[in-house]
Amino acid sequence: MQILTLLVSTLMAVSAVTSDSPTAGTWTAQLHDQPCIKLTVNDQGGKLSGTIIFYFLMLENGSWKVKGADAVALISPRLERKTFVFEVPHAKKHGSTDPADQEIKTFRMQLTGKNEAVFKNAADGGDLIVRRKVD
């Protein structure tokens, strides 16, 4: 019984840390009424990790369609004041798996509210509003 109580207490503490985290949860954005980003951030006692999906959108017969989505692990995720910063490997040529075509891109997500942020592509300057659903 003591082990069960300890396990429940530990799970509640981890849950409290995650829900108090300014970054933990699932962040999503849409473009052309389609999903374009899904960022999942985990915060285990201040150690950040997660994945991001960049949805590939194509215009077909006058309407936008999702044509691809691959999850990629975040590299060096960190919180710099009110900005969540991370890197991901990115193909210079869409769809290429050749290591020579890969580069590391930096992204920033500026927190503007408890569950809202501005997602910034550090290189391209394209901004999107992302909203969080806390898991």
N, C-alpha and C positions, 0 to 999 in steps of 0.2 A: 504494500500500500504506500509506503514511503517513497519507493521508486516511482510509482505512478504520479504521486503528488509532485515530486521533483521534476518529472518530465513535463507535466502540465505547466508548472511554474516557469520552466525554461522556455517552453513554446510561447507562453504569454509574454515573456520578456523579449524574445526575438520579435514577436509580432508588434509589440509596442515600439521597439527600435525602428522597425521597418515603416510603421505608419507615421512615425515622427520624422522620418527622413525627408529632406526636401526634394530628393530625386527618385527614391524607390517607387516602383510601380510601372504601369504600362502607359506610355505616352504615344498618342496617335495624331496624325495630320491627314488631311484630305486635300486633293487637288482635282479639279474637274469632277467633283462629286464622287471621287474614287479614293480608296486608301492610297497614300503615297509613302507614308513612314509609319513604322511601328517599332518603337524603342522600348525595350524591357530592361529596367534597371533594378539590380538587387543590391541591398545595403546590409551587409552582415557585420554589425558593430563598427561601421565606418569604412569597411573594405568594400569598395564598389566593384561591380561586375555587371555583365549583361550582354544583350544582343540587339542588333538592329536589322530591320528588314526595309530595304528600299524597293518599293513596288515599281516594276517597269510598266509604264502606261503607254498605250498606242491609240492613235485616232483611227477608228475603222468605221467607214460609212457614216461619218459625221458625229460619232459618239466615242467617248473615251472608254477603253477597256483595260483591265489589268492583264498583262501578258507574262508576268514573271515575278517571282518573289523568293529571294534566298536570304536566310538569316546569317548574319556575320557577327562573330564575337568582337566585343569592344576591346581596344588596346588602351591601356593606361587611363581608364576612366577616373576622373577626379573633379572635385568641386573647388573652383577658384572664386571665392566670395559668393556671388549669386549667379555664377555661370558654370554649368556642367560641361566639361571639355573631355573629348575622347578622340581616338584615332581608329580608323578601320582600313583594312586593305581594300583597294578599289581597282578595278580593271580600267586601264586607259582606253581600251577598245571594248565596247559592250559585248559581254558574253565570253570574252577571252579567258582562258584558264592558264595561258602561258605565263610563267613567272616573270618573264621579261616585260610583259604588259601590265604588271601590277605596280601600284604605288600606294603609299600610305597617305591618306587624306585626314585632315583635322576638321572636326565639327565642333560647334559650340551651341549650347542651348541656354539662353539667358532666361532665368526664372523671373517671371513678372507677377506671379501670384502663387497661391498654394498649389493649384492644379493647372496652371497655365504658364506657358513659356514661349519664347520666340526661338525657333530652330534656325541656326545660321550655318551656312556652308562657308567656312573660313576662306576658301579660295574664290568661290563664285559669287559670294555675297547674296545669294538667294535666301530670303527669309520666309518662314512658314509659322503659323500659329499651331502649337501642339498642346493637347490637353491630356491630363493624366487621369487614369482610373487606378486607384490604389488597390492592389491585390489583397 
